[in-house]
Amino acid sequence: MEQRISTILALAMAIAFATGAAAHAQNIEEAIELHLAGELDRALEAYAVVAAETESSQPNVAAAAHTNTCAIRMNRSEYDLALAACEQALRLR
């Protein structure tokens, strides 16, 4: 499970950087650092900010934030919230 989460986070980061997300890279990077450090509530807040700030200008970055939100929610067995986050990510891709 840990490996899957790491893979998802690495993929999300790669997508963010590949789309030219330089202006928001620090924010997504900070959110991912919080996530990896186990600061999940703070990571969820950071992902929400990143998603809101990048949804129209850089949808792949917002999608990565939603995907990582989905991963946290799944690990917490918050399936309805996880599904909503995953659907938001898919809508942006």
CYANA upper distance limits for C-alpha pairs under 8 A (distance plus 0.5 A):
  1 MET  CA      5 ILE  CA      6.86
  2 GLU  CA      6 SER  CA      6.71
  3 GLN  CA      7 THR  CA      6.57
  4 ARG  CA      8 ILE  CA      6.64
  5 ILE  CA      9 LEU  CA      6.62
  5 ILE  CA     71 ALA  CA      7.47
  6 SER  CA     10 ALA  CA      6.52
  7 THR  CA     11 LEU  CA      6.57
  8 ILE  CA     12 ALA  CA      6.60
  8 ILE  CA     67 THR  CA      8.48
  8 ILE  CA     68 ASN  CA      7.75
  9 LEU  CA     13 MET  CA      6.64
  9 LEU  CA     32 ILE  CA      7.44
  9 LEU  CA     68 ASN  CA      7.12
 10 ALA  CA     14 ALA  CA      6.64
 11 LEU  CA     15 ILE  CA      6.65
 12 ALA  CA     16 ALA  CA      6.66
 12 ALA  CA     61 VAL  CA      8.30
 12 ALA  CA     64 ALA  CA      5.26
 12 ALA  CA     65 ALA  CA      8.03
 12 ALA  CA     67 THR  CA      8.00
 12 ALA  CA     68 ASN  CA      7.99
 13 MET  CA     17 PHE  CA      6.72
 13 MET  CA     28 ILE  CA      8.07
 13 MET  CA     29 GLU  CA      7.90
 13 MET  CA     64 ALA  CA      7.79
 14 ALA  CA     18 ALA  CA      6.39
 15 ILE  CA     19 THR  CA      6.73
 15 ILE  CA     60 ASN  CA      7.16
 15 ILE  CA     61 VAL  CA      7.55
 15 ILE  CA     64 ALA  CA      7.68
 16 ALA  CA     20 GLY  CA      7.51
 16 ALA  CA     21 ALA  CA      6.13
 16 ALA  CA     25 ALA  CA      7.59
 16 ALA  CA     28 ILE  CA      8.44
 16 ALA  CA     60 ASN  CA      6.73
 16 ALA  CA     61 VAL  CA      5.26
 16 ALA  CA     64 ALA  CA      7.34
 17 PHE  CA     21 ALA  CA      5.84
 17 PHE  CA     22 ALA  CA      7.41
 17 PHE  CA     25 ALA  CA      7.42
 19 THR  CA     58 GLN  CA      8.05
 19 THR  CA     60 ASN  CA      7.39
 19 THR  CA     61 VAL  CA      8.15
 21 ALA  CA     25 ALA  CA      6.02
 21 ALA  CA     58 GLN  CA      7.52
 21 ALA  CA     61 VAL  CA      7.41
 22 ALA  CA     26 GLN  CA      8.21
 24 HIS  CA     28 ILE  CA      6.96
 24 HIS  CA     50 VAL  CA      7.87
 24 HIS  CA     54 THR  CA      8.14
 25 ALA  CA     29 GLU  CA      6.26
 26 GLN  CA     30 GLU  CA      6.43
 27 ASN  CA     31 ALA  CA      6.70
 27 ASN  CA     46 ALA  CA      7.80
 27 ASN  CA     50 VAL  CA      6.82
 28 ILE  CA     32 ILE  CA      6.62
 28 ILE  CA     46 ALA  CA      8.10
 28 ILE  CA     47 TYR  CA      7.42
 28 ILE  CA     50 VAL  CA      6.81
 28 ILE  CA     61 VAL  CA      8.22
 28 ILE  CA     65 ALA  CA      7.59
 29 GLU  CA     33 GLU  CA      6.66
 30 GLU  CA     34 LEU  CA      6.72
 30 GLU  CA     46 ALA  CA      8.12
 31 ALA  CA     35 HIS  CA      6.67
 31 ALA  CA     42 ARG  CA      8.28
 31 ALA  CA     43 ALA  CA      5.47
 31 ALA  CA     44 LEU  CA      8.17
 31 ALA  CA     46 ALA  CA      5.66
 31 ALA  CA     47 TYR  CA      6.38
 32 ILE  CA     36 LEU  CA      6.60
 32 ILE  CA     43 ALA  CA      7.44
 33 GLU  CA     37 ALA  CA      6.55
 33 GLU  CA     43 ALA  CA      8.49
 34 LEU  CA     38 GLY  CA      6.83
 34 LEU  CA     39 GLU  CA      5.55
 34 LEU  CA     40 LEU  CA      7.23
 34 LEU  CA     42 ARG  CA      7.16
 34 LEU  CA     43 ALA  CA      5.61
 35 HIS  CA     39 GLU  CA      6.15
 35 HIS  CA     40 LEU  CA      5.93
 35 HIS  CA     42 ARG  CA      8.44
 35 HIS  CA     43 ALA  CA      5.67
 39 GLU  CA     43 ALA  CA      6.52
 40 LEU  CA     44 LEU  CA      6.55
 40 LEU  CA     72 ILE  CA      7.59
 41 ASP  CA     45 GLU  CA      6.91
 42 ARG  CA     46 ALA  CA      6.67
 43 ALA  CA     47 TYR  CA      6.51
 44 LEU  CA     48 ALA  CA      6.66
 44 LEU  CA     69 THR  CA      6.56
 44 LEU  CA     72 ILE  CA      8.34
 45 GLU  CA     49 VAL  CA      6.92
 46 ALA  CA     50 VAL  CA      6.73
 47 TYR  CA     51 ALA  CA      6.50
 47 TYR  CA     65 ALA  CA      5.44
 47 TYR  CA     66 HIS  CA      7.45
 47 TYR  CA     68 ASN  CA      8.11
 47 TYR  CA     69 THR  CA      7.19
 48 ALA  CA     52 ALA  CA      6.63
 48 ALA  CA     65 ALA  CA      7.66
 48 ALA  CA     66 HIS  CA      8.18
 49 VAL  CA     53 GLU  CA      6.58
 50 VAL  CA     54 THR  CA      6.55
 50 VAL  CA     61 VAL  CA      8.14
 50 VAL  CA     62 ALA  CA      6.83
 50 VAL  CA     65 ALA  CA      7.09
 51 ALA  CA     55 GLU  CA      6.06
 51 ALA  CA     61 VAL  CA      7.57
 51 ALA  CA     62 ALA  CA      4.53
 51 ALA  CA     63 ALA  CA      7.63
 51 ALA  CA     65 ALA  CA      6.24
 51 ALA  CA     66 HIS  CA      7.30
 52 ALA  CA     62 ALA  CA      7.67
 53 GLU  CA     57 SER  CA      8.47
 53 GLU  CA     62 ALA  CA      8.35
 54 THR  CA     58 GLN  CA      5.40
 54 THR  CA     59 PRO  CA      6.60
 54 THR  CA     61 VAL  CA      6.91
 54 THR  CA     62 ALA  CA      5.93
 55 GLU  CA     59 PRO  CA      5.20
 55 GLU  CA     60 ASN  CA      8.45
 55 GLU  CA     61 VAL  CA      8.01
 55 GLU  CA     62 ALA  CA      5.61
 55 GLU  CA     63 ALA  CA      8.29
 55 GLU  CA     92 LEU  CA      8.25
 58 GLN  CA     62 ALA  CA      7.15
 59 PRO  CA     63 ALA  CA      6.45
 59 PRO  CA     92 LEU  CA      6.09
 59 PRO  CA     93 ARG  CA      7.63
 60 ASN  CA     64 ALA  CA      6.64
 60 ASN  CA     92 LEU  CA      7.25
 60 ASN  CA     93 ARG  CA      6.92
 61 VAL  CA     65 ALA  CA      6.87
 62 ALA  CA     66 HIS  CA      6.75
 62 ALA  CA     89 ALA  CA      7.79
 62 ALA  CA     92 LEU  CA      8.06
 63 ALA  CA     67 THR  CA      6.53
 63 ALA  CA     88 GLN  CA      7.55
 63 ALA  CA     89 ALA  CA      4.65
 63 ALA  CA     90 LEU  CA      7.61
 63 ALA  CA     92 LEU  CA      6.31
 63 ALA  CA     93 ARG  CA      7.25
 64 ALA  CA     68 ASN  CA      6.72
 64 ALA  CA     89 ALA  CA      7.41
 65 ALA  CA     69 THR  CA      6.66
 65 ALA  CA     89 ALA  CA      8.40
 66 HIS  CA     70 CYS  CA      6.61
 66 HIS  CA     85 ALA  CA      5.65
 66 HIS  CA     86 CYS  CA      6.85
 66 HIS  CA     88 GLN  CA      7.00
 66 HIS  CA     89 ALA  CA      5.74
 67 THR  CA     71 ALA  CA      6.90
 67 THR  CA     85 ALA  CA      7.04
 67 THR  CA     86 CYS  CA      6.21
 67 THR  CA     89 ALA  CA      6.31
 68 ASN  CA     72 ILE  CA      6.92
 69 THR  CA     73 ARG  CA      6.69
 69 THR  CA     82 ALA  CA      7.60
 69 THR  CA     85 ALA  CA      6.77
 70 CYS  CA     74 MET  CA      6.53
 70 CYS  CA     81 LEU  CA      7.87
 70 CYS  CA     82 ALA  CA      4.81
 70 CYS  CA     83 LEU  CA      7.36
 70 CYS  CA     84 ALA  CA      8.31
 70 CYS  CA     85 ALA  CA      5.60
 70 CYS  CA     86 CYS  CA      6.05
 71 ALA  CA     75 ASN  CA      6.75
 71 ALA  CA     82 ALA  CA      7.54
 72 ILE  CA     76 ARG  CA      6.84
 72 ILE  CA     82 ALA  CA      8.19
 73 ARG  CA     77 SER  CA      6.73
 73 ARG  CA     78 GLU  CA      5.48
 73 ARG  CA     79 TYR  CA      7.06
 73 ARG  CA     81 LEU  CA      6.80
 73 ARG  CA     82 ALA  CA      5.32
 74 MET  CA     78 GLU  CA      6.22
 74 MET  CA     79 TYR  CA      6.26
 74 MET  CA     82 ALA  CA      6.05
 78 GLU  CA     82 ALA  CA      6.55
 79 TYR  CA     83 LEU  CA      6.46
 80 ASP  CA     84 ALA  CA      6.80
 81 LEU  CA     85 ALA  CA      6.77
 82 ALA  CA     86 CYS  CA      6.64
 83 LEU  CA     87 GLU  CA      6.54
 84 ALA  CA     88 GLN  CA      6.74
 85 ALA  CA     89 ALA  CA      6.81
 86 CYS  CA     90 LEU  CA      6.72
 87 GLU  CA     91 ARG  CA      6.57
 88 GLN  CA     92 LEU  CA      6.98
 89 ALA  CA     93 ARG  CA      7.03
